């Protein structure tokens, strides 16, 4: 892709910082400007070489910018877009890295009005349980899927700019509608995070919590790893996609009841059949997770 003259990262944490580092490593950007809520985190990002400079002035940040990446919690999207809208130049394209899309699209229409076509929604399917700019890594998106959910108002050039930026990061880019995206990720991402948080929270509230955690080992660690994720970010995700998430939670509760019935009736063959089907499905997924058709998305 042609080198971007200037990009702005709003929210220079794990995702925003990794996006900046990946583009820098690829030689795809000349200048990276950081925006954020705290000067301390922006100073750290500059010290680590993730950004070249930072500012708290949207007019300064957006002047001659090719691309603005919103990488903060999705609950801040509309307010942030309203703040920056008056300073949005004629050629700057906006994208985001939010894990929900219908709410973000609605925020873009509400805040940007006739400029909404300059916003190309996106979601990198990558991350880690650690947050903050110190956790950022240039290879975070390599061979990982990024989903774009373009608006009808987006120009082909705007979508191409965002797509090419992610390709420069080493990602595989696909497209979905916003509604399909939210339905899929309620099941495969948002529900697992909710379950991990809930299990750890339930153990933490027990009188013998210290003993439980003292004996917990690999299985508990693997199942609950994502409960170390950023609480504010996941609060916003769960609330934004709560309708689809509740639907998935209800389906999971029905499966738990089924498993409980098998246990209560000492139905060994039934449990083994359940476990066997689950194991087979997971093994198949592991073998094909990098295939182009994974998740129902169409490769770009």
KALINDA-V907750 format. One record per helix or strand of 3 or more residues. SS is the DSSP state (hx for helix, st for strand). FROM is the first residue (numbers start at 0). TO is the last residue. Records with the same first field share a line. If there is no record, write none. Layout:
SS->FROM-TO, FROM-TO
This chain:
st->3-9, 28-34, 66-69, 92-95, 121-123, 144-147, 171-174
hx->13-24, 38-46, 57-61, 73-84, 101-117, 132-134, 155-167, 177-203, 208-214, 217-227, 230-239, 241-263, 267-287, 293-295
